[in-house]
């Protein structure tokens, strides 16, 4: 995935570099967006437009222009094609984590953290020993790492908010053993490459791709993105009866509305479960009510 600097160098600067900010019109921006969309993905186009819009925002603040032509309300951007999410079962997660553990013990723990905590890849691979509170069973998520042309860059999380994620006891035990066996402390990273640096996403790294695909093959699970472990965490949380608000906090979404929009299919299923539970509760009430009525009639029928 291109970073902002690459978007500037490849798509923005060659077209707009010689323009005076006051000469750029919404129609010109629309034409540029439309032409770029013919040869590049929606994500690339949206990112490039964002770079241009950010530059022109500064021009607005400096009062060099009155309005930003790259933020015109009529501007039509290409829509991203949403990849279908995969949701794993507890059994599949267990099989993948065990298979990954045979390659490296840290991979077993990493799979469990992603699948049961719902952390983003950059958040999980920036975890330090000091972020783990084994006594409380909590993981502090305060930072995220991303890869750019200049290497790894550590920044705040995507939502720019700190969150404390609870961990089931079995996962706490795995984390504790990993920390102890690896003699990690303080600022030591939990998960590292063979060079002692941050791990790269399997899709973007040959070594990472090998261990991830090997684990999937050994577990006899069809290929899926490692990001689908985050979706799995949401799915398992919904199945456990967690509220939308709790899942939002676990995943670090900015709002519960975003959680509902992202996992609408899961909550549709959850609504079916709610309906079943309401129906079962009603049947239970009616049965108890009928028993009480029967006892009352029996008492009334007794001779005085």
C-alpha positions as CSV (number, residue, x, y, z in Angstrom):
1,X,0.0,0.0,0.0
2,X,1.3,3.4,-1.0
3,X,2.1,5.9,1.8
4,X,1.3,9.6,1.6
5,X,4.8,10.5,0.5
6,X,4.6,8.0,-2.4
7,X,1.2,9.3,-3.3
8,X,2.7,12.8,-3.5
9,X,5.6,11.7,-5.6
10,X,3.7,9.5,-8.1
11,X,0.3,11.2,-8.5
12,X,0.1,14.7,-7.0
13,X,3.4,16.5,-7.7
14,X,3.7,15.5,-11.4
15,X,0.2,16.9,-12.1
16,X,-0.2,19.8,-9.7
17,X,3.4,20.7,-8.8
18,X,3.6,23.7,-11.1
19,X,0.0,25.0,-10.5
20,X,-0.7,28.2,-8.5
21,X,-3.1,27.2,-5.7
22,X,-5.5,29.9,-6.8
23,X,-5.7,28.5,-10.3
24,X,-6.9,25.0,-9.3
25,X,-10.6,24.5,-9.9
26,X,-13.0,21.7,-8.8
27,X,-13.5,20.6,-12.4
28,X,-9.8,20.1,-12.9
29,X,-9.6,18.1,-9.7
30,X,-12.6,16.0,-10.8
31,X,-10.9,15.3,-14.2
32,X,-7.7,14.3,-12.5
33,X,-9.5,12.0,-10.1
34,X,-11.5,10.4,-13.0
35,X,-8.4,9.8,-15.1
36,X,-6.4,8.4,-12.2
37,X,-9.3,6.0,-11.3
38,X,-9.0,4.4,-14.8
39,X,-5.5,3.1,-14.0
40,X,-5.3,2.9,-10.2
41,X,-7.3,1.4,-7.4
42,X,-9.9,3.4,-5.4
43,X,-7.6,3.4,-2.3
44,X,-4.8,5.0,-4.3
45,X,-7.1,7.6,-5.8
46,X,-8.6,8.5,-2.5
47,X,-5.2,8.7,-0.8
48,X,-3.8,11.0,-3.6
49,X,-6.8,13.3,-3.5
50,X,-6.3,13.4,0.3
51,X,-2.8,14.6,-0.1
52,X,-3.9,17.3,-2.5
53,X,-6.7,18.3,-0.3
54,X,-4.4,18.5,2.7
55,X,-2.0,20.9,0.9
56,X,-4.9,23.1,-0.2
57,X,-6.3,23.1,3.3
58,X,-3.1,24.9,4.3
59,X,-3.6,27.4,1.6
60,X,-7.1,28.1,2.9
61,X,-5.7,28.6,6.4
62,X,-3.1,31.0,5.0
63,X,-5.9,32.8,3.2
64,X,-4.4,32.3,-0.2
65,X,-7.6,30.8,-1.4
66,X,-11.2,31.0,0.0
67,X,-12.4,27.4,-0.5
68,X,-10.6,24.1,-1.1
69,X,-11.4,22.9,-4.7
70,X,-10.3,19.3,-3.7
71,X,-13.1,19.2,-1.1
72,X,-15.9,20.4,-3.3
73,X,-19.2,18.8,-2.4
74,X,-19.8,17.7,-6.0
75,X,-16.5,15.8,-6.3
76,X,-17.1,12.2,-7.2
77,X,-14.5,9.7,-5.8
78,X,-14.3,6.0,-6.7
79,X,-15.8,3.6,-4.1
80,X,-13.6,1.1,-2.4
81,X,-14.6,-2.5,-3.0
82,X,-15.2,-4.0,0.4
83,X,-13.5,-7.4,0.7
84,X,-15.7,-10.1,2.1
85,X,-14.9,-10.8,5.8
86,X,-14.1,-14.3,7.0
87,X,-15.0,-15.4,10.5
88,X,-13.3,-18.4,12.1
89,X,-14.6,-20.7,14.7
90,X,-12.9,-21.3,18.0
91,X,-11.7,-24.7,16.7
92,X,-10.2,-23.1,13.6
93,X,-8.4,-20.4,15.6
94,X,-7.0,-23.1,17.9
95,X,-5.8,-25.2,15.0
96,X,-4.1,-22.2,13.3
97,X,-2.5,-21.0,16.5
98,X,-1.1,-24.5,17.3
99,X,0.2,-24.9,13.8
100,X,1.8,-21.4,14.0
101,X,3.3,-22.3,17.3
102,X,5.2,-25.2,15.8
103,X,7.0,-22.7,13.5
104,X,7.7,-20.2,16.3
105,X,6.1,-19.9,19.8
106,X,5.6,-16.2,19.3
107,X,3.4,-16.8,16.2
108,X,1.0,-18.9,18.4
109,X,0.6,-16.1,20.8
110,X,0.3,-13.5,18.1
111,X,-2.5,-15.4,16.4
112,X,-4.4,-15.6,19.7
113,X,-3.9,-11.9,20.4
114,X,-5.3,-11.0,17.0
115,X,-8.2,-13.5,17.1
116,X,-9.4,-12.8,20.6
117,X,-8.4,-9.2,21.3
118,X,-9.2,-7.8,17.8
119,X,-6.0,-5.7,17.6
120,X,-5.0,-4.3,14.3
121,X,-1.7,-5.7,12.9
122,X,0.2,-2.5,13.6
123,X,-1.1,-2.4,17.2
124,X,-0.2,-6.0,18.0
125,X,3.3,-5.8,16.5
126,X,4.1,-2.7,18.5
127,X,3.1,-4.2,21.9
128,X,5.8,-4.1,24.5
129,X,6.3,-6.2,27.7
130,X,5.2,-3.2,29.8
131,X,1.8,-3.1,27.9
132,X,0.8,-6.4,29.4
133,X,-0.8,-6.5,32.9
134,X,-0.9,-10.2,33.7
135,X,-2.5,-9.7,37.1
136,X,-5.5,-7.9,35.6
137,X,-5.6,-9.8,32.3
138,X,-5.3,-6.5,30.3
139,X,-3.5,-5.3,27.3
140,X,-2.8,-1.6,26.9
141,X,-3.1,-0.4,23.3
142,X,-1.5,3.0,23.0
143,X,0.6,2.8,19.8
144,X,0.7,1.4,16.3
145,X,3.5,0.8,13.8
146,X,3.3,1.2,10.1
147,X,5.8,0.7,7.3
148,X,6.8,3.5,4.9
149,X,9.5,4.1,2.3
150,X,11.7,5.3,5.2
151,X,11.1,2.2,7.3
152,X,8.9,1.5,10.4
153,X,7.1,4.5,11.9
154,X,5.5,4.3,15.4
155,X,2.6,6.6,16.0
156,X,-0.7,6.7,17.9
157,X,-3.5,4.2,17.2
158,X,-5.8,4.7,14.2
159,X,-8.5,6.2,16.5
160,X,-5.8,8.2,18.3
161,X,-7.2,6.9,21.6
162,X,-5.8,4.7,24.4
163,X,-7.7,1.5,25.1
164,X,-7.4,-1.3,27.6
165,X,-8.3,-4.7,26.1
166,X,-9.4,-7.6,28.3
167,X,-7.8,-11.0,27.7
168,X,-9.4,-14.4,28.5
169,X,-7.4,-16.3,31.1
170,X,-6.1,-18.9,28.6
171,X,-4.6,-16.1,26.6
172,X,-3.2,-14.4,29.6
173,X,-1.4,-17.6,30.5
174,X,0.0,-17.9,26.9
175,X,1.2,-14.3,27.0
176,X,2.8,-14.7,30.5
177,X,4.7,-17.8,29.3
178,X,5.9,-16.0,26.2
179,X,7.1,-13.0,28.2
180,X,8.8,-15.3,30.7
181,X,10.4,-17.7,28.2
182,X,11.7,-14.8,26.0
183,X,12.8,-12.9,29.1
184,X,11.0,-9.8,28.0
185,X,10.8,-6.7,30.2
186,X,10.0,-3.0,30.0
187,X,10.2,-1.7,26.4
188,X,11.0,-5.1,24.8
189,X,8.8,-5.9,21.8
190,X,6.6,-8.9,22.2
191,X,6.9,-10.0,18.6
192,X,10.0,-9.5,16.5
193,X,11.5,-10.6,13.2
194,X,14.7,-12.6,13.0
195,X,16.6,-9.3,12.8
196,X,15.0,-8.2,16.0
197,X,12.8,-5.6,14.3
198,X,9.0,-5.2,13.9
199,X,7.2,-8.0,12.1
200,X,5.9,-7.2,8.6
201,X,2.4,-8.2,7.6
202,X,2.5,-11.7,5.9
203,X,1.0,-10.2,2.7
204,X,3.9,-7.8,2.4
205,X,6.8,-10.0,3.5
206,X,8.1,-13.3,2.1
207,X,9.0,-14.8,5.5
208,X,5.7,-13.7,7.0
209,X,3.8,-15.1,4.1
210,X,5.5,-18.4,4.5
211,X,4.7,-18.9,8.2
212,X,1.1,-17.7,7.8
213,X,0.4,-19.9,4.8
214,X,2.2,-22.8,6.4
215,X,0.1,-22.5,9.5
216,X,-3.2,-22.4,7.5
217,X,-2.1,-25.4,5.4
218,X,-1.3,-27.4,8.6
219,X,-4.6,-26.4,10.2
220,X,-6.4,-27.3,6.9
221,X,-8.1,-23.9,6.8
222,X,-8.6,-22.2,3.5
223,X,-6.5,-19.1,2.8
224,X,-7.6,-15.9,4.5
225,X,-6.0,-12.6,5.3
226,X,-4.4,-12.2,8.7
227,X,-6.6,-9.1,9.1
228,X,-9.6,-11.5,9.2
229,X,-8.5,-12.5,12.6
230,X,-9.6,-9.1,13.8
231,X,-13.0,-9.8,12.2
232,X,-13.0,-13.1,13.9
233,X,-12.6,-11.4,17.3
234,X,-15.7,-9.3,16.6
235,X,-17.6,-12.4,15.5
236,X,-16.6,-14.4,18.6
237,X,-17.5,-11.4,20.8
238,X,-20.9,-11.1,19.3
239,X,-21.5,-14.9,19.8
240,X,-20.5,-14.5,23.5
241,X,-23.3,-11.9,23.9
242,X,-21.1,-8.8,24.1
243,X,-22.8,-5.4,23.6
244,X,-22.1,-3.2,20.6
245,X,-20.4,-0.7,22.9
246,X,-18.1,-3.3,24.4
247,X,-17.1,-4.5,21.0
248,X,-16.5,-0.9,19.9
249,X,-14.1,-0.4,22.8
250,X,-12.3,-3.7,22.2
251,X,-11.7,-2.9,18.5
252,X,-10.9,0.7,19.0
253,X,-13.6,2.1,16.7
254,X,-14.4,5.8,16.9
255,X,-18.1,5.1,17.4
256,X,-20.6,2.3,17.9
257,X,-22.1,3.3,14.6
258,X,-18.9,2.3,12.8
259,X,-19.0,-1.1,14.6
260,X,-22.6,-1.7,13.5
261,X,-21.8,-0.6,9.9
262,X,-18.7,-2.8,9.7
263,X,-20.3,-5.9,11.2
264,X,-23.9,-5.5,10.2
265,X,-24.0,-9.1,9.0
266,X,-23.0,-10.3,12.5
267,X,-25.6,-8.2,14.3
268,X,-28.3,-9.4,11.9
269,X,-27.6,-12.9,13.2
270,X,-27.4,-11.6,16.7
271,X,-30.9,-10.1,16.3
272,X,-32.2,-13.6,15.3
273,X,-30.7,-14.9,18.6
274,X,-32.4,-12.1,20.5
275,X,-35.7,-13.0,18.9
276,X,-35.2,-16.7,19.8
277,X,-34.4,-15.8,23.4
278,X,-37.4,-13.5,23.7
279,X,-39.6,-16.2,22.3
280,X,-38.1,-18.8,24.7
281,X,-38.6,-16.4,27.7
282,X,-42.2,-15.8,26.7
283,X,-42.9,-19.6,26.5
284,X,-41.3,-20.0,29.9
285,X,-43.5,-17.3,31.3
286,X,-46.7,-18.7,29.8
287,X,-45.8,-22.2,31.1
288,X,-45.2,-20.9,34.6
289,X,-48.4,-18.8,34.4
290,X,-50.4,-21.9,33.3
291,X,-49.0,-23.9,36.3
292,X,-50.0,-21.2,38.7
293,X,-53.5,-21.0,37.2
294,X,-53.9,-24.8,37.4
295,X,-52.9,-24.8,41.1
296,X,-55.4,-21.9,41.7
297,X,-58.2,-23.8,40.0
298,X,-57.3,-27.0,42.0
299,X,-57.5,-25.1,45.3
300,X,-60.8,-23.6,44.3
301,X,-62.3,-27.0,43.4
302,X,-61.6,-28.5,46.9
303,X,-64.7,-29.0,49.1
304,X,-65.0,-26.5,51.9
